[in-house]
Every structure is written in structure tokens, then in C-alpha cells.
Amino acid sequence: MDLNETIESQSPREPAGLRSGSGLTRLVRGYPRIWAAVVLWLASWAFVSAFSNLARWETGAQYDGMASLCRWDCNWFSSVLQSGYSSAPWPGTGDANWLFHPLLPLLAYPFYHWMSIPAAKSLVLVSKGAFLLSIYAFLLMVRSYLSDVADYFRAGALVAFNPYLIYGHAGYSEPLYFAFLCLAFYFAERKQWLLSGSMGTMVSATRMVGFVFAIPYALFALRGVERENYPRTLATKFLGLLLCPLGTAAYMLYLYLHTGDALAQEHIHLSWVHFPPQNPFALLLVFLAGQHWARLWGLMCLGALVAAIYLFRLRKPEYGVYLLIAVLLSISGGLYGLPRYIWWQPPLLYAIYRWMQRHPSWWVPYIVFTSGMAAFMVVEWFSGHGFVA
């Protein structure tokens, strides 16, 4: 039995809780992943709307609809959507919008330029749609461990009520990155190499760290390679590997032609953080020795590194390698944006789900923590404090 057959045999076709009933139950019984994703997505949307209104009532925040969520990095994406990438740093500021990869503004392009929807609202609509895809793609990623309706909702809730879920509703690229990375892993496990590589292209066109997927892809492709004597199979694997970093490569080529500097995104990042990448382990010790947010984020990073090790124990080295590299790269760049870089990693939520399947008593305290943190972050989103950026 090949891997495809093994996966299909392990993937439940119909959860036990949907085998009987009437009305809506019968209607959705054949598509449990889709309707579970939709229900959780709507619940997450309602959650963000409720606490955004609470911020308006109690703090005087300016919130009058989804476009109001477009703040911080969403404004940078908006500048790309409205006027494209700058050809040189803006006079008087030295800033440029090169750090923000093109896939999110490209997907928002039809809404803004063809339908005349404001840029902020266009970006928020795309991110919300990508958030729905994120929940569904994660359910695909953990498909072998979902046996009933409760499992679908527990697994999907890890995404829908992520402690940093605000970034899935606010015109950021995080949900796109998360969704396409889940799909890239999913197709690689099914030996659908070109589809996996294509998803890798999308990941690397969304976030700078996305090109790292080429490493776990290569590990997947090397499985059983000594038994494959067909040149066509090897060629397909190699072509898929070349696709993985294509998004980043294309963006670098564009920047070279547009600005004369293929590494413009990295150079503008260095001008923002004021120091080159540093030893991530030394910085982690600094974070843990700090106070308040620095210590909390340091503990989150430490937990993510433990999760990476746990993935190796689960015999998921491809997931573990990606999470380890992504976390260390995030730490090396400093505190800016660190928690969302950690919590929007599919392998981290995969490890959490597998661990809590074995320790179900932790579900309630975990959801209490993540929901509470998510509510706090939504309210603080309108505060002007830089730690939410």
C-alpha cells in the first residue's frame, strides 16, 4: 500500500457524530471539514467584532467596521496596493515598503482596482477569506487524527481562536502564509510534488521565511528515493523543489529591476531594527531575563522550540525542521513582531493538537488562555501601543 492509500485509509470519510440526524446534519454530513471551518470562522469573526466594539465603548477607539482593523502593517500593504513598491526610500523618512511581500496586495488588487472597494477594506476582506482557508487547510493537515465532530471543532479552534487571531482579520499576510504552508505540507505527504511545490511558491511569495519550506520538501522527497527508478518521478520531485522558493526569487528579481537591489527587503528591515541578525539563543536568554512582554514572548519562543523537538518524537521531522528554523530566524530578528511569527506557524499548532489529544484535560485551560489573550489583543489593537504591530 503506497502513502496515498495509507493516508486515505487513515482519514475518516464521515465522523461518527454525523452518521445520523436530519435536516442540516444530513446536508453537511459529507463535508465536515468545510462546515466546521465555516462555523469556526464565523465565530472568530464575531469574536473580533464584539471585542472591537468593546474597545470602542470603553477606550474611545475608532471602530466603525472591518476597514477600521487595517492598522500597522496593513497600512504598508495598502501603500503597495495603491501605488506599488517605491523605487527608492521615501524622502525625509528613509522608509520604503519593500519588506512586504506581494501576494496579499496582488490578491486584493481586483477588489481595489476593479470593484473600487477602499484599499483597507480590500486587504481585510482578503485576510478574512484567507483565515477561512487557514482553518480548513489545518483540518486537512491533521486529517488522520480527526474521528468525530468534536475533533473537528477542537482542531479548528486552535486556528480560529489563536491567541494572536487579530492578524487573521486585520489585513495582514499571516493567514495566507498559514493556509498555503498547511497545504504545502499536506500535498507533500500525499506525494503530490508539483502541487506541494506550487503551494511553496505561494508561501515564499507571502513571507520572507517562506523559502525555508524547500528544506522539509526535500526531506519528504528523499523518502524512498532509493526505490524509485523512474526518471519521471525524480524529475517531478526536482521540479517541485525548484518551485518552493520561486515566490521569493521572483520578488527579489523584481526588486533588482525596480530598485537596483535584490536584497532591498532585507536592507530596509535592518534599517528598522538597527542591528543585523544575532545569535538566536543568546537573544532568547536576554528575552527570558527581561520583564513583562519580553519575558512572555521569550517563554512562547521556548515553548515553540520544545514543540519542534516534540515533532521529531512524533516522527514528523519535516514539521520539526521547519518550525525550528522558522522560530530561530524569528528570534534572531529581535522582538519586533515575534509573537505573531511564532503563533502563525502550522507545525506549532499541529504539535499542540497532537499533545492535547494525549492530555485532554489541558483543553479547557488552553482555550481559556488563548481566548483571553486573543480578546486582550483585539482591544489593544486600537491602543497605539507598538507591541501589537
CORFEN-V781879 format. One record per pair of residues at least 12 apart in sequence whose ideal C-beta (glycine too) atoms are under 8 Angstrom apart, sorted by the first residue. I is the first residue (numbers start at 1). J is the second residue. If there is no record, write none. Layout:
BEGIN
i = <I	I>
j = <J	J>
END
This chain:
BEGIN
i = <2	3	3	3	4	4	7	7	7	7	10	10	11	11	12	12	12	14	14	14	15	15	15	15	15	15	15	16	16	16	17	17	17	18	18	32	32	33	33	33	33	33	34	36	36	36	36	36	36	37	37	37	37	37	38	39	40	40	40	40	40	40	41	41	41	41	43	44	44	44	44	44	44	45	45	47	47	47	47	47	47	48	48	48	48	48	51	51	51	52	52	52	52	52	54	55	55	55	55	56	58	59	59	59	61	61	61	62	63	65	66	66	66	66	66	67	67	67	67	68	69	69	69	69	69	69	70	70	70	70	70	70	70	71	71	71	72	72	72	73	73	73	73	74	74	74	74	74	74	75	76	76	76	77	77	77	77	77	77	77	77	78	78	78	78	79	80	80	80	80	81	81	81	81	81	81	81	82	82	85	85	85	85	85	85	86	86	87	87	88	89	94	95	96	96	98	98	98	98	98	98	99	99	99	99	99	100	101	101	101	101	101	101	101	101	101	101	102	102	102	103	103	103	103	103	103	104	104	104	104	104	104	104	104	105	107	107	107	108	108	108	108	111	111	120	123	124	124	124	126	126	127	127	127	127	127	127	127	127	127	127	128	128	128	130	130	130	130	130	131	131	131	131	133	133	134	134	134	134	134	134	135	135	135	136	137	137	137	137	137	137	137	138	138	138	138	138	138	138	138	138	139	139	139	140	140	140	141	141	141	141	141	142	142	142	142	145	145	145	154	154	154	155	157	158	158	158	159	159	161	161	161	161	162	162	162	162	162	163	163	163	163	163	163	163	164	164	164	164	164	164	164	165	165	166	166	166	166	166	167	167	170	172	173	173	174	174	175	176	176	177	177	177	177	177	178	178	178	180	180	180	180	181	181	181	181	181	181	182	183	183	184	184	184	184	184	184	184	184	184	185	185	185	185	185	187	188	188	188	188	188	189	191	193	193	193	193	193	194	194	194	194	196	196	196	197	197	197	197	197	197	197	198	198	200	200	200	200	200	200	200	200	200	201	201	201	201	202	203	203	204	204	204	204	204	204	205	205	205	205	205	206	208	208	208	209	209	209	209	209	210	210	210	211	211	211	211	211	212	212	212	212	213	213	214	214	214	215	215	215	216	216	216	216	217	217	217	217	218	219	219	219	220	221	221	221	225	251	252	269	272	273	273	273	275	277	277	277	278	278	279	280	280	280	280	280	283	283	283	284	284	284	284	286	287	287	287	288	293	293	294	297	297	297	297	300	300	300	300	301	301	301	301	301	304	304	304	304	304	305	305	307	307	307	307	307	307	308	308	308	308	308	308	308	310	310	310	311	311	311	311	314	314	316	316	319	319	319	320	322	322	323	323	323	323	326	326	327	327	327	330	336	337	352>
j = <191	189	190	191	190	191	143	144	189	190	143	144	143	144	143	146	147	29	30	32	32	146	147	148	149	151	152	147	148	149	148	149	150	32	149	149	152	136	139	140	143	152	136	135	139	149	152	153	156	132	135	136	139	156	132	153	135	153	156	157	159	160	131	132	135	160	160	131	160	161	165	168	169	128	169	161	165	371	374	375	378	69	165	166	169	378	375	378	379	68	69	378	381	382	379	378	379	381	382	382	379	379	382	383	379	382	383	382	382	121	121	124	125	128	169	118	120	121	124	382	124	166	169	170	171	381	119	120	121	123	124	170	171	170	381	382	170	388	389	100	171	172	389	120	123	124	170	171	172	120	97	99	100	100	104	105	108	123	171	172	173	119	120	123	171	97	97	100	102	105	105	108	109	112	119	122	123	112	119	97	98	254	255	258	259	98	259	258	259	259	268	271	268	264	268	255	259	264	265	267	268	208	265	268	269	272	173	173	205	206	207	208	210	247	248	251	265	205	251	254	173	176	202	205	206	247	123	126	127	171	172	173	176	206	123	126	130	176	122	123	125	126	125	126	171	171	169	170	171	171	176	167	168	169	170	171	172	173	174	175	176	168	169	175	168	175	176	178	179	159	168	169	175	175	179	159	168	175	178	179	182	156	159	160	179	178	179	180	182	183	186	346	155	156	158	159	178	182	346	349	350	152	155	156	182	183	186	182	185	186	346	350	155	350	353	354	353	354	357	353	356	363	353	367	349	352	353	178	349	367	370	371	374	343	344	349	370	374	339	343	369	370	373	374	377	339	340	343	344	373	374	377	374	377	374	377	378	381	388	340	344	381	340	206	207	340	344	344	202	206	203	206	207	210	344	344	345	346	199	202	203	206	199	203	210	213	345	346	346	195	199	196	197	199	200	202	203	213	217	244	216	318	319	346	347	199	216	217	220	221	318	220	220	221	236	237	239	240	236	239	240	243	217	220	240	217	239	240	241	242	243	244	240	243	213	214	217	240	243	244	245	246	247	243	244	246	247	247	244	247	244	245	246	247	248	249	246	247	248	250	251	247	248	265	266	325	326	329	330	341	245	247	248	244	245	247	248	249	322	325	326	329	244	322	241	244	245	321	322	325	318	319	321	322	240	241	244	318	241	317	318	321	318	237	240	241	237	265	265	333	336	333	334	336	334	329	332	333	332	334	332	327	328	329	331	332	331	332	334	298	301	302	331	298	301	331	335	302	335	387	335	335	338	339	342	338	339	342	343	327	330	331	338	342	323	327	342	345	348	324	327	323	347	348	351	352	355	320	321	323	324	327	347	351	351	354	355	323	347	350	351	351	354	347	350	347	350	351	347	345	347	345	347	348	351	341	345	341	342	345	342	389	389	366>
END
